[in-house]
Amino acid sequence: MTFLSLNGERPRPDIGAAEELVIAVATGELEAVKLTGERLRLLRDTGDL
């Protein structure tokens, strides 16, 4: 969430998805930069929610 905010993106209020992403990166489950970026993009608030 902080990473998105620092880069001018408004995060979606989906705490569960954000927690899952942090845990996946911290445990090494999600190592690929491309996949991490894709998951971060899913947390952006596109205004259509």
N, CA, C and O atoms as a GROMACS GRO file, in nm:
protein
  196
    1MET      N    1   0.082  -0.118   0.000
    1MET     CA    2   0.000   0.000   0.000
    1MET      C    3   0.087   0.126   0.000
    1MET      O    4   0.061   0.220  -0.074
    2THR      N    5   0.189   0.125   0.082
    2THR     CA    6   0.279   0.240   0.087
    2THR      C    7   0.349   0.258  -0.046
    2THR      O    8   0.362   0.371  -0.094
    3PHE      N    9   0.394   0.148  -0.108
    3PHE     CA   10   0.462   0.155  -0.237
    3PHE      C   11   0.371   0.220  -0.341
    3PHE      O   12   0.416   0.305  -0.418
    4LEU      N   13   0.245   0.181  -0.343
    4LEU     CA   14   0.151   0.241  -0.439
    4LEU      C   15   0.135   0.390  -0.412
    4LEU      O   16   0.140   0.471  -0.504
    5SER      N   17   0.116   0.426  -0.287
    5SER     CA   18   0.098   0.567  -0.250
    5SER      C   19   0.219   0.651  -0.286
    5SER      O   20   0.206   0.763  -0.336
    6LEU      N   21   0.338   0.598  -0.259
    6LEU     CA   22   0.461   0.672  -0.291
    6LEU      C   23   0.477   0.694  -0.440
    6LEU      O   24   0.547   0.786  -0.483
    7ASN      N   25   0.414   0.609  -0.520
    7ASN     CA   26   0.424   0.620  -0.665
    7ASN      C   27   0.302   0.684  -0.729
    7ASN      O   28   0.276   0.666  -0.848
    8GLY      N   29   0.225   0.758  -0.649
    8GLY     CA   30   0.114   0.835  -0.701
    8GLY      C   31  -0.011   0.755  -0.732
    8GLY      O   32  -0.102   0.806  -0.799
    9GLU      N   33  -0.018   0.631  -0.685
    9GLU     CA   34  -0.136   0.548  -0.709
    9GLU      C   35  -0.223   0.546  -0.584
    9GLU      O   36  -0.173   0.551  -0.472
   10ARG      N   37  -0.352   0.540  -0.605
   10ARG     CA   38  -0.444   0.530  -0.493
   10ARG      C   39  -0.478   0.384  -0.471
   10ARG      O   40  -0.538   0.320  -0.558
   11PRO      N   41  -0.441   0.328  -0.355
   11PRO     CA   42  -0.469   0.187  -0.330
   11PRO      C   43  -0.617   0.159  -0.306
   11PRO      O   44  -0.689   0.242  -0.250
   12ARG      N   45  -0.661   0.041  -0.349
   12ARG     CA   46  -0.796  -0.005  -0.320
   12ARG      C   47  -0.802  -0.042  -0.172
   12ARG      O   48  -0.702  -0.088  -0.117
   13PRO      N   49  -0.914  -0.024  -0.109
   13PRO     CA   50  -0.926  -0.062   0.032
   13PRO      C   51  -0.951  -0.212   0.048
   13PRO      O   52  -1.054  -0.252   0.101
   14ASP      N   53  -0.857  -0.294   0.004
   14ASP     CA   54  -0.869  -0.439   0.016
   14ASP      C   55  -0.754  -0.488   0.104
   14ASP      O   56  -0.651  -0.532   0.055
   15ILE      N   57  -0.775  -0.480   0.234
   15ILE     CA   58  -0.670  -0.515   0.329
   15ILE      C   59  -0.630  -0.662   0.316
   15ILE      O   60  -0.512  -0.695   0.328
   16GLY      N   61  -0.726  -0.750   0.292
   16GLY     CA   62  -0.695  -0.892   0.279
   16GLY      C   63  -0.599  -0.920   0.165
   16GLY      O   64  -0.503  -0.996   0.181
   17ALA      N   65  -0.623  -0.859   0.049
   17ALA     CA   66  -0.535  -0.878  -0.067
   17ALA      C   67  -0.397  -0.819  -0.040
   17ALA      O   68  -0.296  -0.877  -0.080
   18ALA      N   69  -0.393  -0.706   0.027
   18ALA     CA   70  -0.264  -0.643   0.059
   18ALA      C   71  -0.184  -0.730   0.155
   18ALA      O   72  -0.064  -0.748   0.138
   19GLU      N   73  -0.251  -0.786   0.256
   19GLU     CA   74  -0.183  -0.874   0.351
   19GLU      C   75  -0.130  -0.999   0.281
   19GLU      O   76  -0.018  -1.042   0.308
   20GLU      N   77  -0.210  -1.056   0.192
   20GLU     CA   78  -0.166  -1.176   0.118
   20GLU      C   79  -0.042  -1.147   0.036
   20GLU      O   80   0.049  -1.230   0.030
   21LEU      N   81  -0.037  -1.031  -0.028
   21LEU     CA   82   0.079  -0.994  -0.109
   21LEU      C   83   0.204  -0.978  -0.022
   21LEU      O   84   0.310  -1.030  -0.056
   22VAL      N   85   0.192  -0.909   0.089
   22VAL     CA   86   0.306  -0.888   0.178
   22VAL      C   87   0.359  -1.021   0.230
   22VAL      O   88   0.480  -1.044   0.232
   23ILE      N   89   0.269  -1.109   0.271
   23ILE     CA   90   0.310  -1.239   0.322
   23ILE      C   91   0.376  -1.322   0.212
   23ILE      O   92   0.477  -1.388   0.237
   24ALA      N   93   0.321  -1.320   0.092
   24ALA     CA   94   0.378  -1.397  -0.019
   24ALA      C   95   0.519  -1.351  -0.052
   24ALA      O   96   0.606  -1.434  -0.079
   25VAL      N   97   0.543  -1.220  -0.050
   25VAL     CA   98   0.677  -1.168  -0.078
   25VAL      C   99   0.771  -1.200   0.038
   25VAL      O  100   0.884  -1.243   0.016
   26ALA      N  101   0.725  -1.179   0.162
   26ALA     CA  102   0.810  -1.200   0.279
   26ALA      C  103   0.851  -1.346   0.297
   26ALA      O  104   0.962  -1.373   0.342
   27THR      N  105   0.764  -1.438   0.262
   27THR     CA  106   0.796  -1.581   0.279
   27THR      C  107   0.870  -1.640   0.160
   27THR      O  108   0.915  -1.754   0.165
   28GLY      N  109   0.884  -1.562   0.053
   28GLY     CA  110   0.953  -1.612  -0.064
   28GLY      C  111   0.862  -1.687  -0.160
   28GLY      O  112   0.907  -1.737  -0.263
   29GLU      N  113   0.734  -1.695  -0.125
   29GLU     CA  114   0.638  -1.763  -0.214
   29GLU      C  115   0.628  -1.691  -0.347
   29GLU      O  116   0.611  -1.754  -0.451
   30LEU      N  117   0.640  -1.559  -0.343
   30LEU     CA  118   0.630  -1.477  -0.464
   30LEU      C  119   0.765  -1.408  -0.483
   30LEU      O  120   0.795  -1.309  -0.418
   31GLU      N  121   0.845  -1.462  -0.574
   31GLU     CA  122   0.980  -1.411  -0.595
   31GLU      C  123   0.994  -1.331  -0.724
   31GLU      O  124   1.074  -1.237  -0.730
   32ALA      N  125   0.920  -1.365  -0.824
   32ALA     CA  126   0.935  -1.301  -0.954
   32ALA      C  127   0.886  -1.156  -0.950
   32ALA      O  128   0.774  -1.129  -0.905
   33VAL      N  129   0.969  -1.066  -0.996
   33VAL     CA  130   0.935  -0.925  -0.998
   33VAL      C  131   0.810  -0.900  -1.082
   33VAL      O  132   0.725  -0.819  -1.044
   34LYS      N  133   0.799  -0.968  -1.194
   34LYS     CA  134   0.683  -0.949  -1.281
   34LYS      C  135   0.554  -0.985  -1.208
   34LYS      O  136   0.455  -0.912  -1.216
   35LEU      N  137   0.555  -1.097  -1.138
   35LEU     CA  138   0.435  -1.138  -1.065
   35LEU      C  139   0.402  -1.043  -0.951
   35LEU      O  140   0.285  -1.015  -0.925
   36THR      N  141   0.505  -0.994  -0.884
   36THR     CA  142   0.483  -0.897  -0.776
   36THR      C  143   0.420  -0.771  -0.832
   36THR      O  144   0.327  -0.716  -0.773
   37GLY      N  145   0.469  -0.725  -0.947
   37GLY     CA  146   0.411  -0.607  -1.011
   37GLY      C  147   0.267  -0.627  -1.051
   37GLY      O  148   0.184  -0.538  -1.037
   38GLU      N  149   0.237  -0.747  -1.101
   38GLU     CA  150   0.099  -0.777  -1.140
   38GLU      C  151   0.007  -0.773  -1.018
   38GLU      O  152  -0.104  -0.721  -1.025
   39ARG      N  153   0.054  -0.828  -0.908
   39ARG     CA  154  -0.027  -0.827  -0.786
   39ARG      C  155  -0.045  -0.685  -0.733
   39ARG      O  156  -0.152  -0.651  -0.684
   40LEU      N  157   0.059  -0.602  -0.744
   40LEU     CA  158   0.047  -0.462  -0.701
   40LEU      C  159  -0.054  -0.388  -0.788
   40LEU      O  160  -0.134  -0.309  -0.737
   41ARG      N  161  -0.052  -0.414  -0.918
   41ARG     CA  162  -0.149  -0.349  -1.007
   41ARG      C  163  -0.292  -0.383  -0.968
   41ARG      O  164  -0.381  -0.299  -0.983
   42LEU      N  165  -0.315  -0.502  -0.919
   42LEU     CA  166  -0.449  -0.542  -0.876
   42LEU      C  167  -0.496  -0.465  -0.753
   42LEU      O  168  -0.616  -0.457  -0.727
   43LEU      N  169  -0.402  -0.409  -0.679
   43LEU     CA  170  -0.438  -0.334  -0.558
   43LEU      C  171  -0.465  -0.186  -0.586
   43LEU      O  172  -0.500  -0.112  -0.494
   44ARG      N  173  -0.448  -0.143  -0.711
   44ARG     CA  174  -0.475  -0.002  -0.745
   44ARG      C  175  -0.623   0.025  -0.748
   44ARG      O  176  -0.702  -0.060  -0.788
   45ASP      N  177  -0.660   0.143  -0.705
   45ASP     CA  178  -0.800   0.187  -0.714
   45ASP      C  179  -0.818   0.256  -0.848
   45ASP      O  180  -0.765   0.365  -0.871
   46THR      N  181  -0.891   0.192  -0.936
   46THR     CA  182  -0.910   0.247  -1.070
   46THR      C  183  -1.032   0.338  -1.078
   46THR      O  184  -1.062   0.393  -1.184
   47GLY      N  185  -1.101   0.354  -0.966
   47GLY     CA  186  -1.215   0.443  -0.962
   47GLY      C  187  -1.344   0.383  -1.011
   47GLY      O  188  -1.449   0.448  -1.005
   48ASP      N  189  -1.339   0.258  -1.059
   48ASP     CA  190  -1.460   0.196  -1.110
   48ASP      C  191  -1.522   0.099  -1.011
   48ASP      O  192  -1.610   0.020  -1.048
   49LEU      N  193  -1.478   0.104  -0.887
   49LEU     CA  194  -1.531   0.010  -0.788
   49LEU      C  195  -1.652   0.065  -0.720
   49LEU      O  196  -1.710   0.000  -0.633
   0.00000   0.00000   0.00000
